[in-house]
Amino acid sequence: MMRTLVFMLALCATAAQAMDGDIDPSFGTAGYIVQAPADASLAPYGVTIQEDGKVLATGTRWAWNDPEGWQDQAAVWRFLADGTPDLSFGIGGLSLVSMGAGVMPTPTTIIAQADGRIVIAGNLGGFGAVRLHADGSLDTDFGNNGVVHVDCANADPGQGLAAAIAIDAQGRLLLAGSGDVDPGPAMRSVGIVVRLLPDGAVDAEFGVGGCVTVSPADTNATATAGLRSVAIDAADRVYVAGRGDLDGVQGLLAARIDATGSLDAGFGIGGITFVANTATVDMRGSGALLANGRWMLGGVCNSQSPMVAACVLALDEHGVPDNGFGNQGWSSIALAGSVLPLNSLACQSDSKCMLLTTARPDAGPYRQFVVTRFTASGLPDPAFGVSGQAHIEVPTERDGSHIIARALALQSGRPILLGTTDGVPSVNAFFATRLQADLIFSDTLD
């Protein structure tokens, strides 16, 4: 408690001298949100910003005072633009959806439709999605009483995960994630892209029965993949990105799919780009299609450095590494100390990109949220934090083992960081903060 109080006082004392990458003390309570209920463990995974600046987050709520015993629920939180709970949403700003007995939902991504309705996706008893009304109530006209579970003829998404959502001009939902195929001696994971009609029905005209599989090499029985981002351009082409493994070599994976669900031969090799790193890559973040046509991928790696680094790869419109970014399309900035592989990427309208990771400095007792900002040419941005990195101390009541950064979104150019910290019992608590940035009025209404 004392550490949290000192942390809050420090935020207030430095507000007048704020720079890009500093915590914004006008957000939440002295710059951050912490929710640590005594009867539940909270684990937020995904975040997005509505057009009116409100913050939407999704994750799980694991409660142990349920009359029927332990209860896992998919959760959606909504906050006003200033970080205070939106009391018009759900109950006190929180909406909960139970998937049924024995189901442990993991909603990892969230999006707001133009009509105000909200879609979350992840593993909801299988690869699936749920839609809520703008007030947080379940939209029972979507799928089967508000819930969609996807069944693909060319893959098994039962144990898979929808990790990203996008909406096309016709209101169709594109879900990207992972599932399993069994082509020979062993089951392997592949990327899966699914298109849903506005009512939640799987669009049978897309791919094979509504599903497209993506792998570094379809004919290689050991190649694996997992998708973590999806975007749609004006021609209804679908861009997906994630990670892949080909013959034991890891790398970043991207693909472009046309409106019918076929891989686009004008992108990469047969619609797929697989760029192996010099060593290990763990891509569990998200990507963004920028206005200048670049497709950005982010991850944690040790490219061109003996240290673990925040890495970004830029591809041009044809899926080829962009030589105008970093070193042959790659840029990496070292992360000091031990690092967790989870990360999230967001890009500003001026083509600067930020990668969120979790790291613990060698000399520090606690993990930190670390945001690295790259310039449009792939250099560390000297106007952000210290030499392009902002290290965010997260308040904790215990050993800091629950401090995990999970998601990043931009609210009028300002980064909203989402993750977990230690709760009242030794469980997860909800944590969010907002950083200062130089594009305060550039993207959306705040």
Residue, then its C-alpha position, 0 to 999 in steps of 0.5 A: m500500500m505504501r508503494t502505491l501511495v508513493f507512486m501516486l504522489a510521484l505522478c502528481a508531482t511530475a504532471a507539470q513536466a510531462m513528456d511523451g512516454d510519461i504517465d498521464p495523471s488525468f487518466g483514471t486515479a492519478g494516471y492509472i486504473v487498478q481493480a482488485p476485488a476481494d472475491a475474484s481474479l481479473a485477467p484483461y487481454g484485449v483493448t480497443i477505443q470507441e469513436d467517442g474515446k471510451v475504452l473497451a477491454t475484455g478478459t476473464r473474471w474468475a469468481w469464487n463466491d458463486p453459489e454453484g462454485w468456481q465460475d469463469q466468465a467472459a468480461v467486458w469493461r467500459f471506461l469513459a475517455d478519462g478512465t472512470p467506469d462507464l456506469s451506463f454499461g453493464i453493472g457499474g461498467l462491467s458486463l459478464v457472460s457465462m459460457g456454461a459449466g466447465v467452460m473456461p473462456t479466454p476472450t482475447t480481442i474486442i471491437a466496437q461496431a459502427d452501431g455501438r454493438i461490441v464483439i469479443a472473440g477468443n476461445l469461448g469453449g472453442f474458436g468463437a465470438v460473442r456480441l453485446h449491445a451498446d449497453g452491455s447486454l447480450d445480443t441474442d440475435f447474433g449466432n446462437n443466443g449471442v454466441v458463435h462457435v466456429d467449425c471449419a471443414n479444413a481445420d479443427p478450431g475446437q482448441g484454437l483461439a480467435a486472437a484478432i477481429a476486423i469489420d469489412a465495409q459490408g459489416r462482416l466480421l473477420l476473425a484471425g487466430s489458430g487451430d489444428v490440422d492433422p495432415g500426417p504423423a502429428m497434429r499441428s497448429v495453423g493460422i485460421v481466418v474466418r468470415l462471419l456474416p453480420d448476424g454471426a453465421v459463418d460465411a460459406e462463400f469465404g474460403v472452405g466453408g467460411c475458413v481459410t488456413v495459413s501456414p509457412a508451407d502447406t505441404n510441410a507436415t511440420a510447419t506451424a503458425g498462429l495469427r495475431s492480427v487482421a486488417i482489411d483494405a478498400a478492396d476487401r483484401v484481408y491482411v493477417a499476421g502472426r508467427g510461424d515455424l518452418d523446419g524448426v526456424q521461427g519467424l514472422l508470418a504475413a498473408r493477404i487473402d482476397a475477398t473470396g478467401s483465396l490467397d492473393a498471389g500478388f503478395g509474398i510467395g503465393g500470398i504468404t510471406f515468412v521472414a525467418n529471424t536470425a534467432t528466436v522470434d515470439m510474435r504474440g502481438s498485433g499488427a496494423l496496416l498503415a496509410n502508406g501501405r506498409w504492413m507492420l509486424g512486431g514481436v520479441c526477438n534477439s535479432q542482430s543483438p545478443m540481448v532480447a529486443a523489441c523487434v518490428l518488421a515492415l513489409d511493403e504492399h507486395g509482402v517484401p521487407d521494406n528497405g526504407f525501414g530499419n535494416q532490410g525491413w527489420s528494426s530492433i531495440a534492446l530490452a534490458g533484463s528478463v522479458l516475457p514474450l507477450n506483446s502488442l503493437a499499435c501504429q500512429s497516423d504518422s507511421k510511428c509504431m509502439l510495441l508494448t512488452t513486459a520486462r524486469p530490469d536486471a537491477g529491479p525487483y519488479r517487472q515493468f511495462v515497457v513501450t518502445r516507439f519506432t520512427a517511420s524509418g525504424l529508428p528509436d524515437p528520441a522524443f519518446g521516453v528515454s532513447g525511444q523507450a518508456h519504462i512504466e512501474v506498475p503498483t503491486e502489493r506482493d512480489g510482482s509476479h502477476i505484472i504482465a502487459r497484454a494490450l495496447a491501443l491508441q486513444s487520440g494518439r495517446p497509448i492506453l496500456l492494459g494488463t495485470t498486477d497483483g490483487v488483494p488475494s494472491v491473484n490477478a488484478f486489472f491494471a490500465t494506464r495512459l501515456q502522454a504522446d504527441l498526437i493528442f488530437s490526431d485520430t479520434l474524439d477524446 
